[in-house]
């Protein structure tokens, strides 16, 4: 823990003393001026929580890129070879990005309270798990996009799979039915009777349940936590199921972090001069 904390505060200090840190602070102030114009009152607490939560996730992604880029410099090579585990080095990068993100997010959150919404005790209890889970997930996803962690085509696989899932959740039964009909014609022309009958039955099933959208709902389960958080914030209260959404996001982040640690621990390191 002492080694991780030492590296973490080194990266935090290094970023805030650089032009990158100044740019991040200015970007945060611009975000505040645009989305929380001090001349206009912030609509309500739901807007405040959702917008700043999304800001934290996005800022965590860019801050992690900056910290990982700094950690990938060759001048830091003597540090990593003295560590018992490479994962400590990556953990320090991850923790430093979360600290910097928390500072910037807190800055925007405090400024947004001027002429902003009235937050109740319930809102103050809901904010930490929602904002923290989104920021952590954004930071972990960013690790897979950095040259420090990427191993071979790993980021192509990770973000390619994410893109496929995003596309798949927008597929409706009408689209699937068209694809099944096309496959049915091919099977019929080839004389595949059993396949033809199975495809015909499936097309009828899709036609009867067009409002169900089986495919999109199946892949949409992966993104359910985001919808649950948004619905709970907008409605003003979380159901027991919706309250689990931040924990599920942390589960996603844990899996992705373990995967990133495995990539980083087993790759050949090539630092930037």
C-alpha positions as CSV (number, residue, x, y, z in Angstrom):
1,X,0.0,0.0,0.0
2,X,2.9,2.4,0.8
3,X,4.4,1.8,-2.7
4,X,1.0,2.3,-4.4
5,X,0.3,5.5,-2.4
6,X,3.8,6.9,-3.2
7,X,3.3,6.3,-6.9
8,X,-0.3,7.6,-6.8
9,X,0.6,10.9,-5.3
10,X,3.6,11.3,-7.6
11,X,1.3,10.9,-10.7
12,X,-1.3,13.3,-9.1
13,X,1.3,15.9,-8.4
14,X,2.9,15.5,-11.8
15,X,-0.4,15.9,-13.7
16,X,-1.6,19.0,-11.8
17,X,1.8,20.6,-12.3
18,X,1.7,20.1,-16.1
19,X,-0.1,21.8,-18.9
20,X,-2.4,18.8,-19.1
21,X,-3.6,19.4,-15.6
22,X,-4.3,23.1,-16.4
23,X,-6.2,22.0,-19.5
24,X,-8.3,19.6,-17.4
25,X,-9.2,22.3,-14.9
26,X,-10.1,24.7,-17.7
27,X,-12.2,22.0,-19.4
28,X,-14.1,21.5,-16.1
29,X,-14.8,25.2,-15.8
30,X,-16.0,25.4,-19.4
31,X,-18.3,22.4,-18.7
32,X,-19.7,24.1,-15.6
33,X,-20.3,27.4,-17.5
34,X,-22.1,25.6,-20.4
35,X,-24.2,23.1,-18.4
36,X,-24.7,25.1,-15.2
37,X,-24.8,28.7,-16.4
38,X,-24.5,30.8,-13.2
39,X,-27.0,33.2,-14.7
40,X,-29.7,30.6,-14.9
41,X,-31.0,28.4,-12.1
42,X,-30.3,24.7,-12.5
43,X,-33.6,23.0,-13.2
44,X,-33.7,20.3,-10.6
45,X,-31.7,17.8,-8.6
46,X,-32.1,15.0,-11.2
47,X,-30.4,17.2,-13.8
48,X,-27.6,18.0,-11.4
49,X,-26.9,14.4,-10.5
50,X,-27.1,13.0,-14.0
51,X,-25.1,15.6,-15.8
52,X,-22.3,15.7,-13.2
53,X,-22.3,11.9,-13.0
54,X,-21.8,11.7,-16.8
55,X,-19.1,14.4,-16.5
56,X,-17.3,12.3,-14.0
57,X,-17.3,9.2,-16.2
58,X,-16.1,11.1,-19.2
59,X,-13.4,13.0,-17.2
60,X,-12.2,9.8,-15.7
61,X,-11.7,8.4,-19.2
62,X,-9.5,11.3,-20.3
63,X,-7.7,11.7,-17.0
64,X,-6.7,8.0,-17.1
65,X,-5.4,8.4,-20.6
66,X,-3.2,11.3,-19.4
67,X,-1.9,9.4,-16.3
68,X,-1.2,6.3,-18.3
69,X,0.6,8.3,-20.9
70,X,2.8,9.8,-18.2
71,X,3.4,6.4,-16.6
72,X,4.5,5.0,-20.0
73,X,7.6,7.3,-20.1
74,X,10.9,5.6,-20.2
75,X,12.3,7.7,-17.3
76,X,10.0,5.8,-14.9
77,X,11.4,2.4,-15.9
78,X,13.6,2.2,-12.8
79,X,10.5,2.4,-10.7
80,X,8.6,-0.4,-12.2
81,X,11.5,-2.9,-12.1
82,X,11.8,-2.4,-8.3
83,X,8.2,-3.3,-7.7
84,X,7.3,-6.8,-6.6
85,X,4.4,-6.8,-9.0
86,X,3.6,-4.8,-12.1
87,X,0.0,-4.6,-11.0
88,X,1.0,-2.2,-8.3
89,X,2.2,0.2,-11.0
90,X,-1.1,0.0,-12.9
91,X,-3.1,0.3,-9.7
92,X,-1.2,3.5,-8.9
93,X,-2.2,4.9,-12.3
94,X,-5.8,3.9,-11.7
95,X,-6.0,5.4,-8.2
96,X,-4.3,8.7,-9.3
97,X,-6.8,9.1,-12.2
98,X,-9.7,8.6,-9.7
99,X,-8.3,11.2,-7.3
100,X,-7.8,13.7,-10.0
101,X,-11.3,13.0,-11.4
102,X,-12.8,13.3,-7.9
103,X,-11.2,16.7,-7.4
104,X,-12.4,18.0,-10.8
105,X,-15.9,16.6,-10.3
106,X,-16.1,18.1,-6.8
107,X,-15.1,21.4,-8.3
108,X,-17.9,21.3,-10.8
109,X,-20.4,20.0,-8.2
110,X,-19.6,22.9,-5.8
111,X,-19.8,25.6,-8.5
112,X,-23.0,24.1,-9.8
113,X,-24.6,24.6,-6.4
114,X,-24.5,28.4,-6.9
115,X,-28.0,29.2,-8.1
116,X,-28.5,25.5,-8.3
117,X,-31.0,22.9,-7.0
118,X,-31.8,22.2,-3.4
119,X,-30.4,18.9,-2.4
120,X,-32.1,16.8,0.3
121,X,-30.5,14.3,2.6
122,X,-31.7,11.5,0.3
123,X,-29.9,13.1,-2.7
124,X,-26.7,13.4,-0.7
125,X,-26.9,9.7,0.1
126,X,-27.6,8.7,-3.5
127,X,-24.9,10.8,-5.1
128,X,-21.7,9.0,-3.9
129,X,-22.4,5.5,-5.1
130,X,-23.8,6.7,-8.5
131,X,-21.0,9.1,-9.2
132,X,-18.3,6.8,-7.9
133,X,-19.4,3.7,-9.9
134,X,-19.6,5.7,-13.2
135,X,-16.2,7.3,-12.7
136,X,-14.6,3.9,-11.8
137,X,-16.1,2.2,-14.8
138,X,-14.9,5.1,-17.1
139,X,-11.4,4.8,-15.7
140,X,-11.2,1.1,-16.1
141,X,-12.4,1.3,-19.7
142,X,-9.8,3.9,-20.4
143,X,-7.1,1.6,-19.1
144,X,-7.9,-0.8,-22.0
145,X,-7.4,2.1,-24.5
146,X,-4.0,3.1,-23.2
147,X,-0.6,2.0,-24.7
148,X,0.5,1.2,-21.2
149,X,-2.0,-1.7,-20.7
150,X,-2.9,-2.8,-24.3
151,X,-1.4,-6.1,-25.3
152,X,-1.6,-6.9,-29.0
153,X,-5.1,-6.5,-30.3
154,X,-6.7,-6.4,-26.8
155,X,-8.3,-3.0,-27.1
156,X,-9.7,-3.9,-30.5
157,X,-11.4,-7.0,-28.9
158,X,-12.7,-5.1,-25.9
159,X,-14.1,-2.1,-27.7
160,X,-15.2,-4.1,-30.7
161,X,-17.2,-6.4,-28.4
162,X,-18.7,-3.3,-26.8
163,X,-19.7,-1.9,-30.1
164,X,-21.3,-5.2,-31.2
165,X,-23.4,-5.2,-28.0
166,X,-24.4,-1.6,-28.5
167,X,-25.5,-2.4,-32.0
168,X,-27.3,-5.6,-31.0
169,X,-29.5,-4.0,-28.4
170,X,-31.0,-1.8,-31.2
171,X,-32.0,-4.8,-33.3
172,X,-35.7,-5.3,-33.4
173,X,-37.7,-8.4,-34.2
174,X,-38.7,-7.0,-37.6
175,X,-35.0,-6.9,-38.6
176,X,-34.5,-10.4,-37.3
177,X,-37.5,-11.6,-39.1
178,X,-36.2,-10.2,-42.4
179,X,-32.9,-12.0,-41.8
180,X,-34.7,-15.3,-41.0
181,X,-36.8,-15.0,-44.2
182,X,-33.7,-14.5,-46.3
183,X,-32.0,-17.5,-44.7
184,X,-35.2,-19.5,-45.2
185,X,-35.1,-18.8,-49.0
186,X,-31.5,-20.0,-49.1
187,X,-32.3,-23.2,-47.2
188,X,-35.3,-23.8,-49.5
189,X,-33.2,-23.4,-52.6
190,X,-30.6,-25.9,-51.2
191,X,-33.3,-28.4,-50.3
192,X,-32.6,-28.3,-46.6
193,X,-36.1,-29.2,-45.5
194,X,-35.6,-29.5,-41.8
195,X,-33.7,-26.2,-41.6
196,X,-36.4,-24.6,-43.8
197,X,-39.2,-25.7,-41.5
198,X,-37.3,-24.5,-38.4
199,X,-36.6,-21.1,-39.8
200,X,-40.2,-20.8,-40.9
201,X,-41.5,-21.6,-37.4
202,X,-39.0,-19.1,-35.9
203,X,-40.2,-16.4,-38.4
204,X,-43.8,-17.0,-37.4
205,X,-42.8,-16.7,-33.7
206,X,-41.1,-13.4,-34.3
207,X,-44.1,-12.1,-36.2
208,X,-46.4,-13.0,-33.3
209,X,-44.2,-11.4,-30.7
210,X,-43.0,-8.3,-32.6
211,X,-43.5,-6.0,-29.6
212,X,-41.2,-8.2,-27.5
213,X,-37.9,-7.4,-29.2
214,X,-36.1,-10.5,-27.9
215,X,-32.7,-9.7,-29.2
216,X,-32.6,-6.1,-28.2
217,X,-33.8,-7.0,-24.7
218,X,-31.3,-9.7,-24.3
219,X,-28.3,-7.5,-25.1
220,X,-30.0,-4.6,-23.4
221,X,-29.6,-6.4,-20.0
222,X,-25.9,-5.5,-20.1
223,X,-26.7,-1.8,-20.2
224,X,-29.6,-2.1,-17.7
225,X,-27.7,-0.6,-14.8
226,X,-27.3,2.7,-16.7
227,X,-31.0,2.8,-17.5
228,X,-31.9,1.9,-13.9
229,X,-29.7,4.7,-12.5
230,X,-31.2,7.2,-14.8
231,X,-34.8,6.1,-14.1
232,X,-34.2,6.1,-10.3
233,X,-32.7,9.6,-10.4
234,X,-35.5,11.0,-12.6
235,X,-38.3,9.4,-10.5
236,X,-36.7,10.7,-7.3
237,X,-36.4,7.3,-5.6
238,X,-34.7,4.0,-6.3
239,X,-36.5,0.6,-6.2
240,X,-34.6,-2.3,-4.5
241,X,-33.6,-3.5,-8.0
242,X,-32.5,-0.1,-9.2
243,X,-30.4,0.4,-6.0
244,X,-28.3,-2.5,-7.1
245,X,-27.3,-0.8,-10.4
246,X,-24.1,0.9,-9.0
247,X,-23.0,-2.4,-7.5
248,X,-23.4,-4.1,-10.9
249,X,-21.3,-1.3,-12.6
250,X,-18.6,-2.0,-10.0
251,X,-18.8,-5.7,-10.9
252,X,-18.2,-4.8,-14.5
253,X,-15.3,-2.5,-13.5
254,X,-13.8,-5.3,-11.4
255,X,-13.9,-7.8,-14.2
256,X,-12.4,-5.3,-16.7
257,X,-9.7,-4.3,-14.1
258,X,-8.6,-7.9,-13.6
259,X,-8.5,-8.3,-17.4
260,X,-6.3,-5.2,-17.7
261,X,-4.1,-6.4,-14.9
262,X,-3.6,-9.7,-16.7
263,X,-2.7,-7.9,-19.9
264,X,-0.2,-5.6,-18.2
265,X,1.4,-8.3,-16.1
266,X,2.1,-10.6,-19.1
267,X,3.1,-8.1,-21.9
268,X,6.5,-7.0,-23.0
269,X,6.8,-3.4,-21.8
270,X,7.9,-0.8,-24.4
271,X,8.1,2.7,-22.8
272,X,8.1,5.9,-24.7
273,X,11.3,7.8,-24.8
